[in-house]
Structures are given as structure tokens and as C-alpha cells.
Amino acid sequence: MGAPPFVTRFAPSPTGLAHRGHAFSALTAFEAARTAEGRFLLRIEDIDAARCRPQFEAAFLDDLAWLGVTWESPVRRQSEHMADYHAALARLIDRGVVYRCFKTRKESLDDIARAPHGPVAARAGGPLAPEQERALVDQGRPFAWRLSIAAARRALGGFDTLTFAEDGAGPLGERGTIAFDPQNAQDVIVARKDLGVSYHLAVVVDDALQGVTHVIRGQDLFAAAHPQRLLQALLDLPVPIYRHHRLLLRPDGKRFAKRDTAETLRGLREGGLGAAALRAELGF
């Protein structure tokens, strides 16, 4: 038998224009797939309907093509596959590993905004007593579904054997076999009625359905591998190899962000920078 297939992806959220950091990450994954004679997929992570815009998606596609990146068709757009994520959520509910959290919408928005790049959301205090929960549901109070670490531990019989393979390096140089850390996954939001499903749930479903074998992304997403690994175990999904790469930083030491409009690829192109020059600048 030959080597298993190599499948990776680049999965931007179209909430702004692409910048140098996006170019570096896309090229890292694209060149890894080409070197391995594997497949490179493009996925549009647009479940945040309030912030995602069609014009930003179109700009991403245009910028990637300008860089020389090619991908398979059709492109998977998360907004077109909500049924897949709702089916996964139903399985988690059936297993009893999620609970309703009645934090305010602003509090939940703040939690979701921190994912996937920020620290784990503040603990929600666990599920309410059944009579309290029923009263709030009957009142029509909005709620989020949160993943219960305690219930997940019981469902899996513990976390001692829960690991993932890091083929790159985490922000502190973590590599090799990485043990699951419950502190990085405690009670993360997996869905909310008025906001849809969370990044963590959608991404593990997508990676499994698309046959992704290698998740290649920035070190700012290293902590996200922990709740995603737990969801893979609870949903009986295949576990990809993770390869986190260094972050491309601005001269001031901060990472590039979509709000840095002067540094967008569109702006660089309009300023006369060529694709070959940018690729060379980024080390490709």
C-alpha cells in the first residue's frame, strides 16, 4: 500500500480583506500540499452572517489566484451546510455532553469573538438545575449550548489517552504527541440559537467531511486544537495531523489583522507590488 493521501485546506473568514498574514498561511498550506503531491482545498468559513460579506469572499478568491494559489472546486461555504453542523450538535445533545447556558447575547458574543484566537471563555458555572432551566426555556430566554468538560470526561471514560499529533510547533515550541488539556476546552460554546454554531464545531465537521488529513494554520490557533480534539472524540470523527506555523508579524511585533487596511493584499497590489515579489518576501 502507498502512503495515505495528503489533504489540507485554507479556510478564511470573509470579514475583511486579506493581508500578508493570510498570504503566508495560504502559501504555507498550498506549498505543503504541492510538495506532498496532495490535495489543497479552499473553504469559506462564513457562519458569522453579521460580519461576513460576499465582496470580501470575492476579494479573497481574487487575491489567492493572484498569488498563484489554485484549489479544487467546488469551494465549501459553511453557510450552505448548516444541516451538517446541526446534526453534529444533535449528537452532542443526545450524548448529554452539552448544556444550556443563559448568558446574555453580549456575553456570548464576547465569548465567541475570542474564538478561535483568544483565551478560553470565562467559565459559565455549569448547567442549571432542571427546574430553573425549564423555567427559562418556557420564558423564551435565549441560550447557548456549551460543552461540559465534566460530562465529556464521563462519556469518554477520562482523557488519559486523548492526544493529537503536532507536526509543526505550538507557540511555546510544543511538538510531537500533545496531550489534551481540559483547561483549553472547558465549557466552550458550540452553538447558539440566534448566532448559529461555533467555529469549533463547524471546523471539526468540515475537516471530517472533506477528508482533511493535515490541518496547517497559524500558531494563534494552537489552543483551538484542544476543544476540537475533544469534539472529534465525542463525535467519533477522524483526527487530522496538526501543523501550526509561525505567525507573520508586523514591524511593531504585532500580528497582521484585517483592520490593518494599509497592509491588505489589495492595497499592496494597487501600490505596484507584484505577486512574485510578495512570494519571495514571504519565503516562497
Order of alpha helices (4+ residues) and beta strands (2+ residues): beta-alpha-beta-alpha-beta-alpha-beta-alpha-alpha-beta-alpha-beta-beta-beta-beta-alpha-beta-alpha-beta-alpha-alpha
